[in-house]
């Protein structure tokens, strides 16, 4: 049977160029609306019979959205997502839900959530712990921070003899005050625990103040002018005595005994303690960040102390032996180095 309809080609041929442009624009807009509808449907996951987009994780910070999402994904126990499980994972305080099927243990949750653990991360509970939807997995990521910490530098007690006091009597001339050593450390923590701590630099923030105790050596009678003259002369001579220092640590005790055993005096030990109190606070690994000076004597560079022993980085005895030799070679002795330090605040 013959068709009486007008050919389509005839109608199309009658369209103007402007009409063609309008048709093209209208078709593009329709395509956008259709595409947007499909994307919106998959994004909001409404509770319909439409097929659902597979999602592996979801924010756990908005409870209303989570509840709606669970209900939609469960599909009222219908469809392929009816067996989906939800486990909460908290990473450095940030919560998320990991969605998946056949969760067995903590490791299976992390695997399905594409959560990769770093060597120093801490996980609770352990990876082989069985999980349910009531399980919360906590991960603490290890991180390094720069931290400063102060430690106390003990003060020493120095005894000074004086004939201005009767023999057998004592008097506190200066009260002692502990110093402060500040250290800058690179600290790595995981799960609130310190994994490692490396000192970048440390210096004497505040030098300790020695407690000075006067020890009387004078006569009980002060009426005689000759005695007064004698006391005056004795006082002048004792003013050059820098005193006897009592060791405040095992390290100082070793230094004291080593010096006396090798022909040095109590004054030499007092000079040593004063210098090192101000240079390093008796911190074997004290490091000056700007100059690179190192160790108890703050040798610059620290490798100079290798002449006293290969263990110069950590052995206080090696460092102190180098210090003694340095003072002798450069200043003619420890007391001379001490005098120079008082004038220049370095040696």
C-alpha positions in Angstrom: 0.0 0.0 0.0 1.4 3.4 -0.9 2.1 5.9 1.9 0.4 9.2 1.8 2.7 10.9 4.4 4.9 13.6 3.3 8.6 12.6 3.1 10.6 13.6 6.3 13.4 14.8 4.1 11.1 17.5 2.7 10.3 18.9 6.2 13.9 18.9 7.2 14.9 20.7 4.1 12.5 23.5 4.9 14.3 24.3 8.3 16.4 27.4 8.3 19.9 27.6 9.7 18.7 29.5 12.8 16.1 26.8 13.4 18.8 24.1 13.2 20.8 26.0 15.8 17.8 26.2 18.2 17.2 22.4 17.8 20.9 21.7 18.5 20.9 23.9 21.7 17.7 22.3 22.9 19.1 18.8 22.4 22.2 19.7 24.4 20.2 21.1 27.3 18.0 18.0 27.4 21.1 15.8 27.5 22.5 17.8 30.5 19.2 17.5 32.4 19.1 13.7 31.8 22.7 13.3 32.7 22.3 15.4 35.8 19.3 13.4 36.9 21.2 10.2 36.6 24.2 11.6 38.6 21.9 13.1 41.3 20.1 9.7 41.6 23.3 7.9 42.2 24.7 10.5 44.5 21.7 10.8 46.9 21.0 7.0 46.9 17.2 7.4 47.6 15.3 4.4 48.8 14.0 3.2 45.5 14.3 0.2 43.3 16.9 1.9 41.1 20.3 0.2 40.9 22.9 1.7 43.3 26.4 3.0 42.8 29.0 1.1 44.8 30.6 3.2 47.6 33.3 2.0 49.9 33.4 4.7 52.6 31.3 7.5 54.0 31.7 10.3 56.4 30.8 9.3 60.0 30.7 12.8 61.3 27.1 13.5 60.2 24.8 11.0 61.9 21.6 11.9 60.0 23.3 11.4 56.6 24.9 8.1 57.8 21.4 6.8 58.9 19.8 7.8 55.6 22.7 6.3 53.7 22.5 3.0 55.6 18.8 2.7 55.0 19.2 3.4 51.3 22.1 1.1 50.8 20.4 -1.7 52.7 17.3 -1.3 50.4 15.1 -2.7 53.2 17.1 -5.9 52.9 16.5 -6.1 49.2 19.0 -6.1 46.3 22.7 -6.7 46.1 23.6 -4.3 49.0 21.4 -6.1 51.6 24.5 -7.8 53.1 26.6 -4.6 53.3 28.4 -4.1 56.6 29.6 -0.8 58.1 32.6 -0.4 60.4 33.7 2.9 61.9 37.4 3.8 61.5 38.9 6.7 63.3 42.2 8.0 61.9 44.0 10.7 64.1 40.6 11.7 65.4 38.8 11.9 62.0 36.0 9.3 61.7 34.8 7.5 58.6 32.6 4.5 57.8 34.1 1.7 55.7 31.4 -0.2 53.7 31.9 -3.7 52.5 30.9 -7.3 52.6 32.4 -10.4 54.3 34.3 -8.4 56.9 36.2 -10.9 59.1 38.8 -9.0 61.0 40.3 -5.5 61.3 42.7 -6.1 58.4 39.8 -7.0 56.1 38.1 -3.7 56.9 41.3 -1.7 56.2 41.8 -3.6 52.9 38.3 -2.9 51.7 38.5 0.7 52.8 41.9 1.1 50.9 43.5 2.2 54.2 47.3 1.6 54.0 49.2 1.5 57.3 52.6 3.1 57.7 55.3 1.2 59.6 55.0 3.4 62.7 51.2 3.6 62.8 49.4 2.1 65.8 46.1 0.2 65.3 43.6 -0.7 68.0 42.3 -3.4 68.2 44.9 -5.6 66.5 44.7 -6.5 62.9 43.5 -10.1 63.5 40.7 -9.0 65.8 37.2 -10.1 64.7 34.9 -7.2 63.9 31.2 -6.4 64.0 29.3 -3.2 63.2 29.8 -2.1 66.8 33.6 -2.3 66.3 35.5 1.0 66.2 39.0 0.8 64.7 41.4 3.5 65.9 44.5 4.4 63.9 47.1 6.8 65.1 49.4 8.0 62.4 53.0 8.6 63.5 54.2 12.1 63.0 57.4 14.1 63.7 57.4 17.4 65.4 60.0 19.8 66.7 59.8 20.1 70.4 61.9 22.0 73.0 62.4 20.7 76.5 64.2 22.2 79.5 66.3 20.1 81.9 67.8 21.2 85.2 71.5 21.8 85.6 72.4 21.2 89.3 74.4 23.9 91.1 77.6 23.2 92.9 78.7 24.1 96.4 82.0 25.9 96.6 83.8 26.3 99.9 86.0 29.4 100.3 88.3 29.9 103.2 88.3 33.3 105.0 90.0 34.6 108.1 87.2 37.1 108.5 85.3 34.4 110.3 86.5 32.6 113.4 88.0 29.1 112.7 85.4 26.4 112.8 82.5 28.6 111.7 80.8 28.8 108.4 78.6 31.3 106.6 76.6 31.1 103.4 77.9 33.9 101.1 75.7 33.0 98.0 72.7 30.8 97.7 72.8 28.2 95.0 70.4 28.2 92.0 70.0 25.5 89.4 70.6 26.3 85.8 68.5 25.4 82.7 69.6 23.4 79.7 67.3 23.8 76.7 67.2 21.0 74.1 65.5 21.1 70.7 64.4 17.6 69.7 62.9 15.9 66.6 60.2 13.8 68.3 58.2 11.0 66.5 55.1 9.8 68.1 52.5 7.1 67.4 49.4 6.5 69.4 50.5 9.0 72.0 53.7 7.1 72.6 57.2 8.5 71.6 58.7 6.3 68.9 62.0 8.2 68.8 63.5 11.5 69.9 66.7 12.9 68.4 68.3 16.0 69.8 69.0 18.6 67.1 70.6 21.2 69.4 71.0 22.0 73.1 72.6 24.9 75.0 72.9 26.4 78.4 69.9 28.7 78.6 70.8 29.7 82.1 74.0 28.8 83.9 73.7 27.5 87.5 74.8 29.8 90.3 77.1 28.1 92.8 76.3 28.0 96.4 79.3 29.7 98.1 80.0 28.8 101.7 82.6 30.7 103.7 84.8 28.6 106.0 86.3 30.5 108.9 90.0 30.3 109.5 90.5 33.5 111.7 91.5 33.9 115.3 88.8 34.1 118.0 90.5 37.3 119.3 90.2 40.4 117.1 91.5 43.0 119.7 95.2 42.8 118.7 96.2 45.2 116.0 98.9 42.8 114.9 96.3 40.2 114.6 94.1 42.6 112.5 97.1 43.3 110.3 97.7 39.6 109.9 94.1 39.0 109.1 94.1 41.7 106.5 97.2 40.2 104.8 95.7 36.7 105.0 92.4 37.9 103.6 94.2 39.5 100.6 96.1 36.2 99.9 92.9 34.2 100.2 91.0 36.4 97.8 92.9 34.8 94.9 91.7 31.3 96.0 88.7 30.3 93.9 87.6 27.8 96.4 87.1 24.0 96.7 84.1 22.7 94.7 82.1 19.7 95.9 81.3 17.3 93.0 77.6 17.3 92.2 77.5 14.1 90.1 79.3 10.9 89.4 80.7 12.5 86.3 82.1 15.4 88.3 83.4 13.0 90.9 85.4 11.1 88.3 86.8 14.4 87.0 87.8 15.5 90.5 89.5 12.2 91.3 91.3 12.1 87.9 92.7 15.6 88.3 94.0 15.1 91.9 95.5 11.7 90.9 97.4 13.5 88.1 98.9 16.3 90.1 96.2 19.0 89.7 94.6 21.0 92.5 91.2 21.6 94.0 91.3 25.0 92.3 91.8 23.3 88.9 88.7 21.3 89.5 86.7 24.4 90.5 87.8 26.1 87.3 86.8 23.0 85.2 83.4 22.9 86.8 82.7 26.5 86.3 83.7 26.4 82.6 81.7 23.3 81.8 78.7 24.5 83.8 78.5 27.4 81.4 79.5 25.7 78.2 77.4 22.5 78.2 75.8 22.1 81.6 77.6 18.7 81.8 75.6 17.4 78.8 77.8 14.9 76.9 76.0 15.4 73.6 75.4 19.2 73.9 75.3 20.6 70.4 75.4 24.2 69.4 73.1 24.5 66.4 74.8 27.6 64.9 78.5 26.8 65.4 78.5 23.0 65.7 80.5 23.0 68.9 80.0 19.7 70.7 80.2 17.9 74.0 81.2 18.9 77.5 83.9 21.3 76.5 82.0 22.4 73.4 85.0 21.6 71.1 84.8 23.1 67.7 84.5 21.0 65.7 83.7 18.1 68.0 85.9 15.8 66.0 88.9 17.5 67.5 88.3 15.3 70.6 89.2 12.2 68.5 92.8 12.9 69.5 91.8 11.8 73.0 89.8 8.7 71.9 87.6 7.3 69.2 84.6 7.3 71.5 84.7 11.1 71.8 81.0 11.5 70.9 79.6 9.7 73.9 82.4 9.1 76.5 82.6 11.9 79.0 86.0 10.7 80.2 87.5 11.1 76.7 85.9 14.6 76.4 87.3 15.7 79.8 90.8 14.4 79.0 90.7 16.5 75.8 89.5 19.5 77.8 92.4 19.3 80.2 94.9 19.0 77.4 93.3 21.9 75.5 93.5 24.2 78.5 97.2 23.3 79.1 98.2 23.8 75.5 96.3 27.1 74.9 96.3 28.8 78.3 99.0 27.1 80.3 96.5 25.4 82.7 92.9 25.1 83.7 92.9 28.0 86.1 94.3 30.2 83.4 91.5 29.1 81.1 89.0 29.9 83.8 90.4 33.4 84.3 90.2 33.9 80.5 86.6 32.7 80.5 85.6 35.2 83.2 86.8 38.0 81.0 85.6 36.8 77.6 82.8 34.4 78.4 84.4 31.9 76.1 87.7 30.1 76.0 
